[in-house]
């Protein structure tokens, strides 16, 4: 059996490329959302095993327009509930140099955390071949 979890990636400035490489803890399988210039947001609905109950999102890299990025960031830093994450949203604010991660849980609770972005871009990982 399996279940589906949706990740959304949004950015305030979208003249150039942006990407998000992430996994869910404890799954550990890397997923990608790559945004082309002119595309503000994207999403990915991923299938995970029913036995996994994700508690956090691991961001390996998020980058935007070769201007800002973050590497190895996890949200929430402390799980606030024992119910699993059913969806998540990463919002990248290039102008403010901030990133916000929001986790939505099966019990209808929501938690958000923010972090500062580095003032330089990082290489976007390529989507693996299927």
N, C-alpha and C positions, 0 to 999 in steps of 0.2 A: 504494500500500500504506500501511497505517497500523498503529500499535500503541497499546495502552491502558496508561495509567498511573493509579494510584489515589492520591488524597490523602485523608487522614483528619484530622478536626479534633475534638479532645476538650477539655473544660474541667471544672475542679473544681467550680465554682459555676454553677448553671444555672437560677436563679430568673427571670432576665430573658433578653433576646435576646443572641445572639452572632453574629459573622460573621468570615469569613476571605475576603479577596480575594488571589489569588495567580496566579503564572504560573511556567513553567519556563524556565530559561535554557538554550538560546537561543530558545525558541519565542516568548515574549513575549505570547501571547494570555491575557487575564485570565479567570480562572475564579472562581466564588463558591461558598462553602458558608455558608448562612444557617441558624442554629439558633433555633427558637422557644423561648419560656420553657418550662421543664420538659424540654427535650431536651438531654441531656448531650453527645452526639457525633453526628457525621454524616460522610459520605464522598461523594466524587465520583470516578467513573471517567471519565477524559477520553481522547479519541482524538487522537493527534498523528501527524504524518508520520513514516514509517519512517526518513527520512534525518536526523531530529533525534535527537541523543543528549544528553538533558538532564544537565547537570552540577551545577546548583544550583536552588534554589527561591527565587523572589522573592516576598516577602510585601509587598503594597502597604499593606494594613491588616488588623489583627486586633483585635477589640474584644469586650468582654464586660460585660454588665449595666450599661453606661454608667459603669463603675467603673475599668477598666484598658484599655490599648490599646498598640499599637505601629504605627509607620508606616515603610515603606521599609526593611525588614530582609531580608537574604539569608542563606540557609544552604545548605550549609556555606560559610563565608566563603572557604575555600581548598579546592578539590577535592582529595580524598585518593586518588582512583583515576581511571583513564581510562575505566572502564566507565560506562555510563549509569545514571541513577536509574530504578528500576522502580516505586517507590512512596515515599510520604513520609507523615509524621505530624507534626502540629503540636499540642502539648499546652500549654494555657494554664492557669496556676496563679494565679488571682486573689488568693488569700490570701497567697501568697508574692511576688506581683507579678513573676513570671517566666514566660517562654515558652521552650519547648524545641522545636527543629526536628530531626527525625530523618529521614535519607535512607537508603533501602535500595537497594543497587546490584545490577546484574545478576550480579556475581561473588560474591554473597552476603556482601559486606562491608556494614557499617553505620557511620554516623557521626552524632553528635548535637552540637548547639551550643545554648547558652542565651543569652538576653538579658533585660535588665530591661524591665518594662512601665512605661509612663507612668501616673501615678495619676489618669487621667481617661479617659472614653470618647471615641470618635470616631464619626462618621457611618458607618453601614454602607452600602456601595454596594448598589445594587439589582441583582438578577439580571437580565441583559439578556433582552429578549423573544426568543423563538425564532421 
